[in-house]
Amino acid sequence: YQTKLEFALKLGYSEEQVQLVLNKLGTDALINDILGELVKLGNKTETDQTVTNANTSVIREASSVESQRSESPLQEDVTEDGDNLRPVVIDGSNVAMSHGNKEVFSCRGIKLAVDWFLERGHKDVTVFVPAWRKEQSRPDALITDQEILRKLEKEKILVFTPSRRVQGRRVVCYDDRFIVKLAFESDGIIVSNDNYRDLANEKPEWKKFIDERLLMYSFVNDKFMPPDDPLGRHGPSLDNFLRKKPIVPEHKKQPCPYGKKCTYGHKCKYYHPERGNQPQRSVADELRAMSR
């Protein structure tokens, strides 16, 4: 019992969870069977755990409730303290052109994105838009719902990046640099479908930040939809991606039975909690790198 308990504790499970599983499977159960049950319990929230007891039917009931809750991630964040949510920096031009189907600068698209984050409880939302977008709509630069920009500016959500005219020629500051710099300094996230390759090549720390904090999105008519898995199927959920400190533990995959002794590196199909989101090279790859 002690060996199995210590093994489970190292993976981040509580003693109460281990006892629940052992009560169900028996003390002679195999490690793999115990881990399988612990993974099912791992996705339960603290509220579910206070209700759970040794009764197997209650465990199954709580698991089904959690599976339904995972389908609508907004429910948890409505009452959550906004202090644990990351600052949001929105690429206004990218969002507006995306909502306008790349033909029109749709200011309504920016409003939809801003409202989506405000409804989740985010207190720090900033939108960057080039100042020349305040000019009157032209056939070669169509703009719709332009009054939204002024309204968001008054609410101190939207910021116009500088631009001016010199001898009839418009001089525009690079708004992407404002976006990446503010998001990096505030430890926030960037909302855009742009990869910012030019800025990623300027500084190694910016490249790492863009790789890990870029939130892509889609528009379905007037519905703003970011992905539930912003960093891929094995990365954090959208809820935890938007938080400073993850609340719900991520145990989407079965923990690796070899733990830190695993030699498969990033090719291992099991979950490694000690690695976090960072890929790890296999022993063979490490030896090849050392030989070079």
C-alpha positions in Angstrom: 0.0 0.0 0.0 2.8 2.4 0.9 4.6 1.9 -2.3 1.5 2.5 -4.4 0.6 5.5 -2.3 4.0 7.1 -2.7 3.9 6.5 -6.5 0.6 8.2 -6.8 1.6 11.2 -4.6 4.6 11.8 -6.9 2.2 12.1 -9.8 0.2 14.8 -7.9 -2.7 12.8 -6.6 -4.0 13.0 -3.0 -4.0 10.2 -0.5 -7.9 10.4 -0.4 -8.0 9.7 -4.1 -5.7 6.7 -3.7 -7.8 5.3 -0.9 -11.0 5.7 -3.0 -9.4 3.8 -5.8 -8.1 1.0 -3.5 -11.5 0.7 -1.9 -12.9 0.1 -5.3 -10.2 -2.2 -6.8 -8.7 -3.7 -3.7 -5.2 -3.4 -2.2 -3.9 -6.1 -4.6 -4.7 -4.1 -7.7 -2.0 -3.5 -10.3 -0.4 -0.1 -10.7 -1.7 0.3 -14.2 -5.3 -0.3 -13.0 -4.9 2.1 -10.1 -3.5 4.8 -12.5 -6.4 4.3 -14.8 -8.9 5.1 -12.0 -6.8 8.0 -10.7 -6.8 9.6 -14.2 -10.6 9.5 -14.1 -10.6 11.2 -10.7 -7.8 13.7 -11.7 -10.2 15.9 -13.7 -12.5 16.5 -10.8 -12.8 20.0 -9.3 -12.5 20.8 -5.6 -16.2 21.1 -5.4 -16.7 17.7 -6.8 -14.2 16.2 -4.3 -16.0 17.5 -1.2 -19.1 15.6 -2.3 -17.2 12.4 -3.3 -17.0 9.5 -0.9 -16.0 5.8 -1.1 -19.3 4.9 -2.8 -18.5 3.9 -6.4 -21.8 5.2 -7.8 -21.0 8.7 -6.5 -17.6 8.6 -8.2 -19.2 7.7 -11.5 -21.8 10.4 -11.1 -19.2 13.1 -10.3 -17.1 12.1 -13.4 -20.1 12.4 -15.7 -20.8 15.9 -14.3 -17.2 16.9 -14.9 -17.4 15.6 -18.5 -20.4 17.8 -19.1 -18.7 20.8 -17.5 -15.6 20.4 -19.8 -17.9 20.9 -22.8 -18.8 24.4 -21.6 -15.6 25.9 -20.2 -17.2 29.3 -19.6 -19.1 28.1 -16.6 -16.1 28.0 -14.3 -14.8 31.4 -15.2 -18.0 33.4 -14.7 -17.5 33.5 -10.9 -13.7 33.3 -10.9 -11.6 36.1 -9.5 -10.3 38.1 -12.5 -6.9 38.6 -10.8 -5.9 35.1 -11.9 -6.7 35.8 -15.5 -3.9 37.0 -17.8 -3.9 40.4 -19.6 -5.2 40.2 -23.1 -3.6 42.1 -26.0 -5.7 42.0 -29.2 -4.4 42.6 -32.7 -7.2 44.9 -33.8 -6.3 45.0 -37.5 -6.0 41.2 -37.7 -9.4 40.7 -35.9 -11.2 43.4 -37.8 -10.1 42.2 -41.2 -10.8 38.5 -40.3 -14.4 39.4 -39.3 -14.7 41.4 -42.5 -13.6 38.4 -44.6 -10.3 40.2 -45.5 -12.2 42.7 -47.6 -13.5 45.1 -45.0 -12.1 46.5 -41.8 -15.0 45.4 -39.5 -14.9 47.2 -36.2 -17.7 45.0 -35.0 -15.3 42.1 -35.0 -13.1 43.9 -32.5 -16.1 44.6 -30.3 -17.1 40.9 -30.4 -13.6 39.8 -29.4 -13.4 42.3 -26.5 -16.9 41.4 -25.2 -15.9 37.7 -25.2 -13.0 38.3 -22.9 -14.8 40.8 -20.7 -17.6 38.3 -20.2 -15.1 35.8 -19.0 -13.9 38.2 -16.3 -10.8 39.6 -17.8 -10.1 43.0 -16.4 -7.0 43.9 -18.5 -7.9 44.0 -22.2 -6.1 46.1 -24.7 -6.7 46.5 -28.5 -4.1 48.1 -30.8 -5.3 49.7 -34.1 -3.3 52.1 -36.4 -4.3 55.7 -36.0 -5.0 56.1 -39.7 -8.1 53.8 -39.3 -9.8 56.9 -37.8 -9.9 58.4 -41.3 -13.0 58.3 -43.4 -13.7 55.0 -45.2 -12.3 54.8 -48.8 -12.9 52.3 -51.6 -9.4 50.9 -51.2 -9.8 50.8 -47.4 -13.4 50.1 -46.4 -14.3 50.5 -42.8 -17.6 49.6 -41.1 -19.0 50.5 -37.7 -16.2 53.0 -37.2 -17.9 54.6 -34.2 -17.0 51.5 -32.2 -13.4 52.5 -32.3 -14.1 55.8 -30.6 -16.3 54.2 -28.0 -13.6 51.6 -27.1 -11.0 54.4 -26.9 -13.2 56.3 -24.4 -13.4 53.1 -22.3 -9.6 52.9 -22.3 -9.6 49.5 -24.1 -8.5 50.6 -27.5 -5.2 52.3 -28.2 -4.3 53.9 -31.6 -0.7 53.4 -32.7 0.9 56.6 -34.0 0.9 57.7 -37.6 1.5 61.1 -39.3 1.8 62.6 -42.8 5.1 63.9 -44.0 4.9 65.8 -47.3 1.7 64.0 -48.3 3.1 60.6 -47.4 1.8 58.6 -44.5 4.3 57.5 -41.9 3.0 54.6 -39.9 4.5 53.0 -36.8 4.6 49.2 -36.7 1.6 48.2 -34.7 2.7 44.6 -34.4 5.7 45.7 -32.3 3.4 47.5 -29.8 1.3 44.3 -29.5 4.1 41.9 -28.9 6.0 44.3 -26.6 3.0 45.0 -24.3 1.9 41.3 -24.1 5.5 40.3 -23.3 6.0 42.9 -20.6 2.6 42.3 -19.0 3.0 38.5 -19.2 -0.3 38.3 -21.1 -1.5 36.7 -24.3 -1.7 37.8 -27.9 -5.0 37.4 -29.8 -4.2 37.2 -33.5 -3.9 34.8 -36.4 -0.6 36.4 -37.3 2.6 34.4 -36.6 4.8 37.6 -36.1 7.7 35.8 -37.7 9.7 39.0 -38.3 9.5 40.0 -34.6 10.1 36.4 -33.4 13.5 36.5 -35.3 14.5 39.8 -33.6 14.7 38.4 -30.0 14.9 34.8 -28.7 12.7 35.7 -25.7 10.0 37.1 -28.1 10.1 34.0 -30.2 9.5 31.8 -27.1 6.8 34.1 -25.9 5.0 34.1 -29.3 5.2 30.3 -29.5 3.6 29.9 -26.1 1.2 32.8 -25.7 -0.4 33.3 -29.2 -4.1 32.7 -29.1 -5.6 32.0 -32.6 -9.4 32.3 -33.3 -12.1 32.0 -35.8 -15.3 33.9 -36.6 -18.5 31.9 -37.3 -20.7 34.8 -38.5 -20.8 37.0 -35.4 -19.5 34.4 -33.0 -15.9 34.8 -31.8 -14.4 31.3 -31.3 -10.9 30.7 -29.9 -9.8 27.0 -29.9 -10.3 24.8 -26.8 -6.6 23.6 -27.3 -4.6 26.7 -28.1 -1.2 24.9 -28.1 -2.4 21.7 -29.6 -4.1 18.5 -28.4 -1.5 17.8 -25.8 -1.2 21.4 -24.5 -3.2 23.2 -21.8 -6.9 23.7 -22.1 -8.2 27.2 -23.1 -9.2 27.8 -19.4 -5.7 27.2 -18.1 -4.1 28.9 -21.0 -5.9 32.1 -20.0 -5.0 31.8 -16.3 -1.9 32.9 -14.6 -2.1 29.8 -12.3 -3.9 26.7 -13.6 -6.8 25.7 -11.4 -8.0 22.5 -13.0 -5.2 19.8 -13.3 -4.5 18.6 -16.8 -4.5 14.8 -16.9 -5.8 14.2 -20.4 -3.4 11.3 -21.0 -2.5 8.4 -18.8 0.7 9.1 -16.7 3.8 7.3 -17.9 4.5 4.2 -15.7 8.3 4.9 -16.1 8.0 8.4 -14.8 11.3 10.3 -14.9 13.1 7.1 -16.0 11.3 7.2 -19.4 13.8 7.1 -22.3 11.3 7.9 -25.1 11.5 11.7 -24.7 8.9 13.7 -26.7 7.9 10.5 -28.5 6.4 9.0 -25.4 2.6 8.6 -25.8 2.0 8.9 -22.0 1.6 12.0 -19.9 4.7 13.4 -18.0 3.6 15.9 -15.3 7.2 16.7 -14.5 7.9 18.0 -18.0 5.0 20.5 -18.1 4.5 21.7 -21.7 8.2 21.5 -22.5 9.2 18.8 -25.0 12.1 16.5 -23.8 14.5 14.7 -26.1 15.0 11.0 -25.8 18.2 9.5 -24.6 19.3 8.6 -28.1 18.7 12.2 -29.3 20.8 13.5 -26.3 23.7 11.2 -27.2 23.6 12.3 -30.8 23.7 16.0 -29.7 26.6 15.3 -27.3 28.6 13.5 -30.1 28.3 16.5 -32.3 
